[in-house]
Amino acid sequence: MTVEFWNIWTTDPLKSYGVQAIKDFQAAHPNITIKSVPYENEAFKAKLTTLTQSGKAPDIFQTWGGGVLAQQVDAGLVKDLTADAGPWLGTFTDAALSAYKVGDKQYAIPDDIGMVGFWYNKALFKKAGITEAPGTWSQLIDDVKKLKAAGVTPIALGGKDKWPGHYYWAYLAMRIGGLDALKQAGDSKDFTGPAFVQAGQKLKELADLQPFQKGYLGATYGDPGGQAATMGDGKAAMELMGQWAPAVQNDAGKGLGDDLGFFPFPAVDGGQGAVTDAFGGGGGYAIGADAPAEALEFLKFLTDSAEHRKAVATGGLLPVLKGEEDAVTDPNLSVVAKNLAGASGFQLYLDQAFPPAVGQEVNDSVAQLIGGTKTPEQVAQAITETAKSE
C-alpha cells in the first residue's frame, strides 16, 4: 500500500529528519510505502489549491488550519479525525489543537506550533548603541532611526512574497484593538474599524523611514539574497518572522550563532492588546477523505511522543505534546517556547484564519501599503470588500 505524503520539508533540519522518519516507519511497516512529495511553502499552497479545486486531496498533507481547512472540510475533501484520533488527542496542548478544529470536530493533527516575533542581531544593535530590545512601538521606531544613523539596514523583508509583510499589520491591529477586534472583524467582515486603520498608519510610519534592505520589493523570503539570507549573513538588524527563522537563516545564509536574539512584538502605547498575546500558528497534517487507513497509521507514528521528540530535538519544530518542552535544545527556540507557554491569547495568521481570498487580499493590500501605493484607509476598505463578497 502506497501513501502519498505532501509536506514542506525542503530544507534542513526537517529534510534530513523526514528521510530518516520515513525509513524507520517503513521498516516497522513493511507493507506500507510512504511516497514523500515535498514542496517549498508557496509552491505547496499553489499546488494544493489546484488539486483541491479539482475535487481531490493527497492522502496526508500539510495544513495550517483555519479558514483554508474549513473550506476543504466544506468541500468534503478532508477526513473527520475526532473518533479515529480520539484516544491520542488528549496528549496535545489545547493551543496546538485549536487551529485544526472546525465546529467541535478535529480535522487535522498538530505537528508544530509557534509564534511570530522579532529576531535580531545583537552585534548590530550594539553597534547602533541599542542596549535593550524595544518594548513599545515608539521605541522600535527610535531604534530603526538609530540603526540607520549607524549605517545598518534595520529590517530584512521579503517583499515579493507578501506574507512576511502582513505580520506587521496583523500584529499592530492586535496590539491596538486586542484579539477581540480581530475576532469581531472576522465575524462581521468589516475591517474598517479604528484598530485596522491605525495599524496601517503605524506601518506606514515605519515604511516611510525606508528601513528595509535595498531591493526588498523583489526579494523572496527563503531564496539566496532574500530576507532570511540577508538576516543570516548579518546584513540587517531584524526580521519579523516565525519560530523557523533561525533554521532558514542558517540554511539560506551563514547564520548568526550567539549573536541572534528574539523579542516579542512590542506593545502600542494606549492599545487594548496585551504584549503577551501571540500571533502565529503551527503546522499540522490533514488526511484526505479518500485516503487509506494506513495514512492515519503514519500520522500516529509522526506525532507519537518518542518520534515527535526527535523532530523537536532537531530544532525544526516546537512542542505540541504536553510536557514536551524539555526536548527543545536550541536556546532561541526555548525563548519562543516559553513565550508561547505564557501567552495570554493566540491569533492564527490572518492569511490562514480567514477564507483564502480574504487572506490573499490582506497580503496584497498590506504589500501595497508598504510599497506606498495604498493608504491605510484603502487597505481596510479593500479587505472589507473582499470579505463581504466571500
C-alpha positions in Angstrom: 0.0 0.0 0.0 1.4 3.4 -1.0 0.5 6.5 1.0 1.2 9.9 -0.7 2.5 12.4 1.8 2.6 16.1 0.8 4.9 18.2 3.0 7.1 21.3 3.1 10.3 19.5 4.3 12.5 21.1 1.7 15.3 22.4 4.0 17.2 21.0 6.9 16.8 20.1 9.7 13.4 18.7 8.7 14.5 17.5 5.3 17.0 15.0 6.8 14.8 14.2 9.7 11.9 13.3 7.3 14.1 10.9 5.3 15.0 9.0 8.5 11.5 9.1 9.9 10.0 7.6 6.7 12.8 4.9 6.7 12.0 4.0 10.4 8.3 3.8 9.7 8.6 1.7 6.6 11.0 -0.7 8.5 8.3 -1.2 11.1 5.5 -1.4 8.5 7.0 -3.4 5.5 3.5 -3.4 3.8 3.3 0.4 3.7 5.3 2.7 1.3 5.3 6.4 2.1 5.8 8.5 -1.1 7.1 11.8 0.1 6.1 14.8 -2.1 8.0 17.9 -0.7 7.3 21.4 -2.0 8.6 24.8 -0.9 5.9 26.7 1.1 4.5 29.0 -1.6 4.6 26.2 -4.3 2.9 23.9 -1.9 0.0 26.2 -1.3 -0.4 26.8 -5.1 -0.3 23.0 -6.0 -2.7 22.1 -3.2 -5.2 24.7 -4.3 -5.1 23.4 -7.8 -5.6 19.8 -6.6 -8.4 20.6 -4.2 -10.2 22.7 -6.8 -10.3 19.5 -8.9 -12.1 17.8 -6.0 -9.2 15.7 -4.8 -6.8 15.8 -1.8 -3.5 14.0 -1.1 -3.6 11.1 1.4 -1.8 13.1 4.0 -0.9 16.8 3.6 0.5 19.8 5.5 -2.2 22.2 6.7 -2.1 25.4 8.7 -5.8 25.0 9.7 -8.1 28.0 9.9 -10.3 29.2 7.0 -8.4 27.2 4.4 -9.0 23.9 6.2 -12.7 24.9 6.8 -13.2 25.3 3.1 -11.7 21.9 2.4 -14.0 20.4 5.1 -17.0 22.1 3.5 -16.0 20.6 0.1 -15.9 17.1 1.7 -12.1 16.6 0.9 -10.9 16.0 4.5 -11.4 13.2 6.9 -13.0 13.9 10.3 -10.4 12.5 12.8 -12.4 13.1 16.0 -13.2 9.5 16.6 -10.1 7.9 15.0 -7.7 10.1 16.8 -9.8 10.4 20.0 -7.5 8.2 22.1 -4.5 10.4 21.5 -6.0 13.9 21.1 -5.6 14.3 24.9 -1.8 14.1 24.6 -1.7 17.5 22.7 -1.8 21.0 24.2 -5.1 23.0 23.7 -3.3 25.8 21.9 -1.8 23.3 19.4 -5.1 21.7 18.6 -7.2 24.9 18.3 -6.3 25.8 14.7 -7.5 22.4 13.3 -11.0 22.3 14.7 -14.0 23.1 12.5 -17.0 23.4 14.7 -16.2 21.0 17.5 -14.6 18.3 15.3 -10.9 17.7 14.8 -9.9 17.7 11.1 -6.1 17.7 11.4 -3.4 16.7 13.9 -0.8 19.3 15.0 2.9 18.7 14.4 4.3 22.2 15.2 3.3 25.4 16.8 5.0 28.7 17.1 4.7 32.4 17.1 6.0 35.3 15.1 8.4 37.8 16.8 11.4 39.9 16.1 14.7 38.0 15.5 17.6 40.5 16.0 21.3 40.7 15.6 22.8 41.6 19.0 26.1 42.8 17.4 24.3 45.2 15.1 22.1 46.5 17.9 25.3 47.1 20.0 27.0 48.9 17.0 24.0 51.3 17.0 24.2 51.9 20.7 20.9 50.0 21.5 21.3 48.3 24.8 17.9 46.5 25.2 15.2 45.2 22.9 12.3 47.7 22.3 9.2 47.1 24.5 7.0 49.6 22.7 6.3 50.6 19.0 7.7 54.1 19.6 10.9 52.6 21.0 11.1 50.3 17.9 10.8 53.4 15.6 13.6 55.1 17.6 15.8 52.0 17.3 15.2 51.9 13.5 16.4 55.6 13.3 19.5 54.7 15.5 20.3 51.7 13.2 20.0 53.9 10.1 22.2 56.5 11.6 24.9 53.8 12.4 24.8 52.7 8.7 23.0 49.5 9.5 20.0 48.2 7.5 17.3 48.0 10.2 15.0 45.3 8.8 15.1 42.5 6.3 11.9 41.9 4.3 10.9 39.5 1.5 8.6 42.0 -0.2 7.9 39.8 -3.2 6.3 37.0 -1.1 3.9 39.5 0.6 3.0 37.2 3.5 6.1 38.4 5.6 4.7 41.9 5.4 1.2 41.0 6.7 2.7 40.1 10.0 3.4 43.8 10.8 -0.1 44.9 10.0 -1.8 42.0 11.8 0.3 42.4 15.0 -0.3 46.1 15.1 -4.1 45.6 14.7 -3.8 43.0 17.6 -1.8 45.3 19.8 -4.1 48.3 19.1 -7.5 46.6 19.1 -6.9 43.4 21.1 -7.8 39.9 19.9 -11.5 40.8 20.1 -11.1 43.4 17.3 -9.8 40.7 15.0 -12.5 38.2 16.0 -15.2 40.8 15.5 -13.8 41.8 12.1 -13.7 38.1 11.1 -17.4 37.7 12.1 -18.7 41.0 10.8 -16.4 41.0 7.7 -15.7 44.7 8.5 -12.1 45.7 8.7 -12.7 49.5 8.6 -12.6 49.9 12.4 -10.1 52.2 14.0 -7.7 49.4 15.0 -7.2 48.4 11.4 -6.8 51.9 10.0 -4.4 52.8 12.9 -2.4 49.6 12.2 -1.9 50.8 8.7 -0.9 54.3 9.9 1.7 52.8 12.2 3.1 50.5 9.5 3.2 53.5 7.1 5.2 55.4 9.7 7.7 52.5 9.7 7.8 52.1 5.9 8.3 55.9 5.5 11.6 55.5 7.3 12.8 53.2 4.5 14.0 50.6 7.0 14.3 47.6 4.6 17.2 46.3 2.6 17.9 47.5 -1.0 15.7 45.6 -3.5 13.4 44.3 -0.8 10.3 44.5 -3.2 11.9 41.9 -5.5 13.2 39.7 -2.6 11.6 36.5 -1.5 11.8 35.1 2.0 14.0 32.0 1.6 15.9 32.3 -1.7 19.6 33.3 -1.9 19.7 37.1 -1.3 16.2 37.0 0.2 15.0 38.0 3.7 16.4 35.1 5.6 19.8 35.2 3.8 20.1 39.0 4.4 19.5 38.3 8.1 21.7 35.2 8.3 24.6 37.0 6.6 24.5 39.9 9.1 23.3 42.4 6.6 20.2 43.6 8.5 19.5 44.0 12.2 16.0 42.5 12.5 13.3 40.4 10.8 9.8 39.7 12.0 9.3 36.0 11.5 8.1 32.7 12.9 10.0 30.2 15.0 11.6 28.6 11.9 13.7 31.7 11.3 17.0 30.5 12.8 16.9 27.3 10.8 16.2 29.2 7.5 18.8 31.9 8.3 21.4 29.1 8.7 20.2 27.4 5.5 20.0 30.5 3.3 22.9 32.4 4.8 25.7 31.8 7.3 23.6 32.1 10.4 24.3 34.4 13.4 25.1 31.9 16.1 25.3 33.6 19.5 24.5 37.0 18.0 20.9 36.0 17.3 18.2 37.1 19.8 14.4 37.2 20.0 11.9 39.7 21.4 8.1 39.7 21.2 6.3 42.2 19.0 6.2 45.4 21.1 3.2 47.0 22.8 1.5 50.0 21.2 1.0 52.9 23.6 -2.6 53.1 24.6 -3.5 49.9 22.8 -6.0 47.4 24.1 -4.0 44.3 23.2 -1.6 42.6 25.7 2.0 42.3 24.8 1.7 38.6 25.8 -0.9 37.9 23.1 0.8 35.8 20.5 0.3 35.8 16.7 1.4 32.7 14.7 0.3 29.2 14.0 1.8 25.9 13.6 1.7 23.2 11.1 -0.4 20.1 11.2 -1.5 17.2 8.9 -4.9 16.5 7.5 -5.9 13.2 5.9 -7.7 13.2 2.5 -11.3 11.9 2.5 -10.4 9.0 0.2 -7.1 8.1 1.9 -6.4 4.6 3.0 -6.4 3.6 6.8 -2.6 3.4 6.6 -2.4 7.2 6.3 -3.6 7.5 9.9 -1.1 4.9 10.9 1.8 7.1 9.6 0.3 10.2 11.2 0.1 8.4 14.5 3.7 7.5 14.2 4.9 11.0 13.4 3.1 12.5 16.4 3.9 9.8 18.9 5.9 11.2 21.8 9.1 9.2 21.2 9.1 10.1 17.5 8.0 13.7 17.9 10.7 14.4 20.5 13.3 13.5 17.8 11.8 16.1 15.5 11.7 18.8 18.2 15.3 18.0 19.2 16.4 18.9 15.6 15.2 22.5 16.2 12.8 22.2 13.2 9.6 22.0 15.2 8.3 23.3 18.6 6.4 21.2 21.1 2.7 20.3 20.5 2.5 17.5 23.1 2.0 18.1 26.8 5.3 18.1 28.7 7.5 18.1 25.7 9.2 21.5 26.3 12.4 19.9 27.7 13.0 18.4 24.2 13.8 21.9 22.9 17.6 22.2 22.8 18.1 25.5 21.0 18.3 28.5 23.4 16.4 30.8 20.9 13.6 28.3 20.3 13.4 27.8 24.1 12.6 31.5 24.4 9.9 31.2 21.9 8.5 28.1 23.6 8.5 30.0 26.9 6.7 33.0 25.3 4.1 30.6 23.9 3.7 28.8 27.2 2.9 32.1 28.9 0.8 33.5 26.1 -2.5 35.2 27.3 -4.1 34.7 23.9 -3.4 33.3 20.4 -4.3 34.6 16.9 -3.8 32.4 13.9 -2.0 34.0 10.8 -4.6 36.1 9.0 -4.0 34.5 5.7 -4.9 31.2 7.3 -7.6 32.3 9.8 -9.8 33.9 7.1 -11.0 32.4 3.9 -8.2 32.2 1.3 -9.5 35.2 -0.8 -9.6 37.4 2.3 -6.1 36.2 3.4 -4.8 37.0 -0.1 -6.3 40.5 0.0 -4.7 41.1 3.4 -1.3 40.1 1.9 -1.7 42.1 -1.3 -3.1 45.3 0.2 -0.5 45.4 3.0 2.2 44.9 0.4 0.8 47.9 -1.5 0.8 49.9 1.7 4.4 49.1 2.4 5.3 49.9 -1.2 3.5 53.2 -0.9 0.7 52.7 -3.4 -2.3 52.2 -1.0 -3.3 54.3 2.0 -4.2 52.8 5.4 -7.9 53.5 4.7 -7.7 51.9 1.3 -6.2 48.8 2.8 -9.0 48.5 5.4 -11.6 49.1 2.6 -10.2 46.6 0.2 -10.0 43.8 2.8 -13.6 44.6 3.9 -14.9 44.5 0.3 -13.3 41.1 -0.3 -14.6 39.7 3.0 -18.1 40.8 2.2 -18.0 39.3 -1.3 -17.0 35.9 0.0 
